Amino acid sequence: MEEFTGKELPMWKEVATYTSYKQALLTLKKLGCNAVKDLPEIILGMPRKDISEVKLGEPVYYINERGRGILGVCNGERSYFLQRGGGLTARDTKDCLYCWSID
C-alpha cells in the first residue's frame, strides 16, 4: 500500500495478515470498519468518490461474482484485485463502484 500512497501505513500490515474470512471481518471491526469499503477512508483519511473521478494508482471498490466487495488498485482502464489463493485478477475500472484519493 505504501508504494501506491507514498505514505507509511502501519495499520495496513495488520489488515493484510488475516488468514480467513472470519479473521478479516474481526480485524475490520477492530479498525472501526463495518465493511471492507470503509477501510480506505480510515487508512487514507479521505472520503470515497465516484468511480468516474478515479486516477491511476488509487484504491477502487468492486462487487465480485460472489456478491462480496473487494478492494483493488486502478491501473488505468483495468483495475487489479488479489484472488483467493494468490494471484491477481483484472476488472474494467468502469465496473467498480467507488475510489479514494491517495493525495
Secondary structure, 3 states (H helix, E strand, C coil): CHHHHCCCCHHHHHHCCCCCHHHHHHHHHHCCCCCHHHHHHHHHCCCEEEHHHCCCCCEEEEECCCCCEEEEEECCCEEEEECCCCCEEEEEHHHCCEEECCC
